[in-house]
Amino acid sequence: MRGTLASHSDTVVFGGANALLVENQDGEWELLQFADAMGDPVPAGARVIVANTALGQTGISADMLGLALNWRAGPAGSSLGGDDYVAQTVTLRGKARRPLAPVHLRSIQLSNGDWRLSWIRRTRIGGDSWDQADVPLGEEREAYEVDILDPVNGHVRRVVRAITAPSLTDIVLDGERQSRNGA
């Protein structure tokens, strides 16, 4: 590795500095950023990749997702067949292409006993402008699935699919209104 890790101001970190990819015990990678290079957020011996401008995406097409691909990785300037390269079979799943989960869930109970849920849509594409009231969709269509959970045991009581706006009203389950009203 050339260079060193260094502390940076919050502004510089928000601009993308000091990004590390750290492998957890399950083999998943987490992106971490830091202003001060201190602390021990992961177990000793964890694999780490410095995510700087030298790191690029694979550029594979969508039809390659789910296939076991053979990769070799090693230091720049070394021979691809050299001993300092490692080989690994990897199956890419395309997580970066999935829509981002909504945020800021709100719930309001209406006067008739129904509930109104609302949330804020996020986007993977073109969502950095502060001038927009809402972020661009970035997907073929807007669609949500909401799981209504039992408040006692947390099990899914109902699944509402094909929601095409960032809100849902009238989610009271059959018989739930009567039991809430004591009938």
C-alpha positions in Angstrom: 0.0 0.0 0.0 1.3 3.4 -0.9 0.4 6.4 1.3 -1.0 6.5 4.8 -4.3 6.8 6.5 -4.9 10.2 8.1 -7.4 12.1 10.1 -9.6 14.5 8.1 -12.3 17.1 8.9 -15.9 16.1 8.7 -16.4 18.1 5.5 -13.6 16.1 3.8 -15.0 12.8 5.1 -18.5 13.7 3.9 -16.8 14.2 0.5 -15.7 10.6 0.5 -12.3 10.6 2.2 -11.2 7.9 4.7 -13.5 5.1 3.4 -12.7 1.5 4.3 -14.3 -1.7 3.3 -14.1 -4.1 6.3 -15.1 -7.8 6.1 -17.2 -9.0 9.0 -17.3 -12.5 10.4 -20.1 -13.5 8.0 -18.1 -12.7 4.9 -20.1 -9.5 4.2 -18.4 -6.2 3.6 -19.3 -3.0 5.4 -18.3 0.5 4.3 -16.9 2.6 7.1 -15.8 6.2 7.1 -13.9 8.0 9.9 -12.7 11.5 10.7 -10.2 10.3 13.4 -8.3 7.1 12.8 -8.9 5.7 16.3 -10.8 2.8 17.9 -11.3 -0.9 17.2 -14.7 -1.3 15.4 -13.9 -4.8 14.1 -12.2 -7.9 15.4 -8.4 -8.2 15.0 -7.4 -9.8 11.7 -10.4 -8.6 9.7 -9.6 -8.0 6.0 -9.7 -4.3 5.1 -9.7 -2.5 1.7 -9.0 1.2 1.4 -11.8 2.6 -0.8 -10.1 5.3 -2.7 -9.9 6.4 -6.4 -7.8 3.3 -7.2 -10.8 1.0 -6.4 -13.2 0.5 -9.3 -16.4 -1.4 -10.0 -16.3 -4.7 -11.8 -18.3 -3.5 -14.8 -19.9 -6.9 -15.3 -23.3 -7.0 -17.0 -26.5 -7.9 -15.2 -26.6 -11.3 -17.0 -23.4 -12.3 -15.1 -25.0 -11.8 -11.7 -25.5 -15.1 -9.8 -22.8 -16.9 -11.8 -19.7 -18.3 -10.1 -16.8 -16.2 -11.5 -13.1 -16.9 -11.1 -11.2 -13.8 -10.0 -7.5 -13.1 -9.4 -6.4 -10.1 -7.4 -3.0 -8.8 -6.4 -0.7 -5.8 -6.3 -0.6 -3.4 -9.2 2.5 -3.9 -11.3 2.8 -7.6 -10.4 2.3 -10.5 -12.9 -1.2 -11.8 -13.0 0.2 -15.4 -12.6 2.5 -14.4 -9.7 2.6 -15.8 -6.2 1.5 -12.5 -4.7 -1.9 -12.8 -6.5 -4.8 -14.8 -4.9 -7.5 -16.6 -6.8 -11.1 -16.8 -5.6 -14.4 -17.9 -7.0 -17.0 -15.2 -6.3 -20.7 -15.1 -7.0 -21.9 -11.4 -7.3 -25.5 -10.8 -6.3 -25.9 -7.2 -7.5 -26.8 -5.7 -4.1 -25.7 -2.2 -5.3 -28.4 -2.4 -8.0 -31.2 -3.0 -5.6 -33.4 0.0 -4.7 -32.6 1.6 -1.3 -34.9 1.0 1.6 -37.3 3.9 2.5 -36.5 6.0 5.6 -38.4 8.2 8.1 -41.4 5.9 8.6 -44.3 7.8 10.2 -47.6 6.5 11.5 -50.7 8.5 12.4 -53.9 7.0 13.8 -56.9 8.6 12.1 -60.2 9.5 13.8 -61.9 6.4 12.5 -59.3 4.1 14.0 -57.4 3.4 10.8 -53.7 4.1 10.5 -51.9 6.1 7.9 -48.2 5.2 7.3 -45.9 7.3 5.2 -42.2 7.2 4.4 -39.5 8.9 2.4 -38.3 7.3 -0.8 -34.5 7.1 -1.4 -32.7 6.7 -4.7 -29.5 5.3 -6.0 -29.4 7.6 -8.9 -29.2 11.4 -9.0 -30.4 12.1 -5.4 -27.7 14.5 -4.3 -29.4 17.8 -5.3 -30.7 19.9 -2.5 -32.9 21.9 -5.0 -35.4 19.0 -5.5 -38.5 18.5 -3.3 -38.3 14.8 -3.9 -35.5 12.6 -5.2 -35.8 11.1 -8.7 -37.2 7.6 -8.9 -34.2 5.9 -10.4 -36.1 2.6 -11.0 -38.5 1.4 -13.6 -41.5 1.9 -11.3 -42.3 2.9 -7.7 -43.6 -0.1 -5.7 -43.5 -1.0 -2.0 -44.4 -4.0 0.1 -45.5 -3.4 3.7 -45.5 -6.1 6.4 -48.0 -5.5 9.2 -46.7 -7.1 12.4 -48.5 -8.5 15.4 -47.6 -6.1 18.2 -47.5 -8.9 20.7 -45.2 -11.5 19.1 -43.8 -9.6 16.1 -45.1 -12.2 13.5 -46.3 -10.9 10.1 -50.1 -10.7 10.3 -50.6 -9.2 6.8 -48.6 -8.3 3.8 -49.7 -5.4 1.6 -48.2 -5.4 -1.9 -48.4 -3.3 -5.0 -48.3 0.0 -3.2 -47.3 2.6 -5.7 -46.9 5.7 -3.5 -44.9 6.3 -0.4 -47.9 6.0 1.9 -50.6 3.5 3.0 -53.9 4.1 4.6 -56.6 1.8 6.1 -54.4 -1.0 7.3 -56.7 -2.2 10.1 -57.1 -5.9 10.0 -60.5 -7.6 9.9 -61.9 -7.8 13.4 -59.1 -5.6 14.8 -61.3 -2.4 14.9 -64.0 -4.3 16.9 -61.5 -5.7 19.4 -59.9 -2.3 19.9 -63.3 -0.7 20.5 -64.3 -3.4 23.0 -67.0 -4.8 20.8 
